[in-house]
Amino acid sequence: MPRITGKVLIHQNDTSKPLPGILVGVLSASAPHPDVAAKTNAAGDYTLDGLAPGTYVIGAAGAQAKT
């Protein structure tokens, strides 16, 4: 089955830093709820497994980084 992988970063002061604990989810055009969701790890990485072939919208939500 297809999978989506990625990394969530924040860009501050000309530096990119990973954002852990961000919820990333995908939605198909006909679904009212996320089809698959995962939280980013300490390095900001996520993997969304078990997706059927198709077109999806991806979104992310979580606490903002504090400096």
C-alpha positions in Angstrom: 0.0 0.0 0.0 1.1 3.6 -0.6 2.7 5.6 2.2 3.5 9.3 2.7 6.6 10.3 4.6 7.9 13.7 5.5 9.4 16.1 8.0 7.9 19.1 9.8 10.3 21.9 10.4 10.0 25.5 11.7 12.2 28.2 10.2 13.5 30.7 12.7 16.4 33.1 12.5 17.7 31.6 9.3 17.7 28.1 10.9 15.3 25.2 10.4 14.5 23.1 13.4 12.3 19.9 13.7 9.0 20.1 15.4 8.2 16.9 17.4 4.7 16.0 18.5 2.9 17.6 15.5 -0.2 15.7 14.4 -0.1 15.1 10.6 -3.1 13.6 8.8 -4.4 13.0 5.3 -8.0 13.3 4.1 -9.4 11.9 0.9 -11.8 14.1 -1.0 -14.9 12.3 0.3 -13.9 11.7 3.9 -15.1 13.9 6.8 -12.4 12.6 9.1 -8.6 11.9 8.5 -8.0 8.6 6.8 -4.6 8.2 8.5 -2.8 10.3 11.1 0.5 10.2 12.9 2.6 12.4 15.2 6.1 13.6 14.3 9.0 12.1 16.3 11.8 14.0 17.9 13.4 14.6 14.5 10.1 16.0 13.1 9.7 12.9 10.9 6.3 11.2 10.2 5.0 8.2 8.2 1.5 7.7 7.1 1.0 4.0 6.1 -2.0 2.1 4.8 -3.3 4.5 2.2 -5.3 3.4 -0.8 -4.2 4.8 -4.1 -5.8 8.2 -4.6 -5.6 12.0 -4.1 -5.3 13.3 -0.6 -5.1 16.6 1.3 -2.5 16.7 4.0 -2.6 18.9 7.1 -0.8 19.4 10.3 -1.7 20.7 13.8 0.0 21.1 17.1 1.5 23.5 19.6 3.7 26.2 18.3 7.4 26.1 18.9 8.6 28.3 21.8 12.0 29.9 21.9 
